[in-house]
């Protein structure tokens, strides 16, 4: 069954950090969402164990391995976890705690 393409749905870039739709590019020219505009992708490793070199081509970002050859961004992100190199601890987010004081609280008086 043939389903025709709809306008704007043929290529949708995703943010490697949160998988939302990418609307801008960071310093490394990787398509990211607005929240991760200042984020930088860590160094990536290949399945063979060597480091990958990031390159920018006609069809977007791709990685080059000396032993295995070229790989696209999707394939590299499947092998590696996308982490922000700028932030020291991305998993812990401090939340602001708002205390409520009612009339029965001893601090109220």
N, C-alpha and C positions, 0 to 999 in steps of 0.2 A: 504494500500500500504506500503510495507516494504522499508525503506530507510536505507542502511547500514551506520554504523558510519565511519567517516573519521579519520585518524590518527591525534591526537592532538586536536580534537574538543569534546571529551567526557566530559572533565572537564576543564572549564576555570574559574579561580579565578578572581574576580573583586575587585578593590580598593574601600573600603567603602567611601572614601572621594570624589573621582571624577569619579568612575565607569569605569575607564580604566582597561586594562588587568594588573593584578598583576604579578610582576616579582620578588619581593623580600619580605622579612618579616621585620617588625619593632621590637622594643624592646618587645612588647607584643606577638610576634609570630603571628600577624595577617598579611595575605597576602596583600601587598600594592604595588603601583607603585613606581618607582624610585624617583619621585618628593616628595612623602609623606613618605620617609624612616624614617625620624626623627619624624614623627607625632605620637601622642599617642591618643587613643580613650578615650573619656570621660566615666564617669560612666553611665550605662544604667538602665532604669527603666522598669519593667514589666507592663503588662496591668492591673494587680491587684494593682499596686502602690508601690510594694516593689522593693528594689534594686536587680539587677542581679549580680551574681558572674561569672566572666569569667573563663573558664576552657579550657584546651587543651587536646584533645583526639586523638584517632586513625584516625578519619576522619576529623580532623581540629578543629577549634575554635567552642565552643558552650557555652551557658550561662545556669546557674542553678538558679531557683527561689525556695524558700522554700515552697511556696504555690502551684505553678503551675507545677513545675518539670523542665525538661531540654528543651531548645529551641535552634535551630540552629542560626547561625549568620545572615542568610538572614531574618528570621522571626523577629529577634530583631531589625535589621536595618530598617525594614518596620514600626515598632512602634516608633522608636527613630530616631532623626537626627544625623548623624555622624559628630561630631565636634572635632577639634584638641584641646587637653587640653594644649598643649605647647604654642600655639599662643594666644595672648590676643584678637586680632580682626582679624578674617580671612576674613571678608567680604570686608574690605577696603584695597585696594592695591594702594600704591602710585606709580604713573607713572612718569617717568622722562620726563620733558617737554624740548624739544630742540627748542631754539629760532634761527630763521634765521635772519640774518642782510643783507640787500641789500644796494646798493649804495645810495638810496634815504632816508635812515634812518638817523636821526640826530645823532645817536650813532656811525655811521660809520666814521664820521670825526674826 
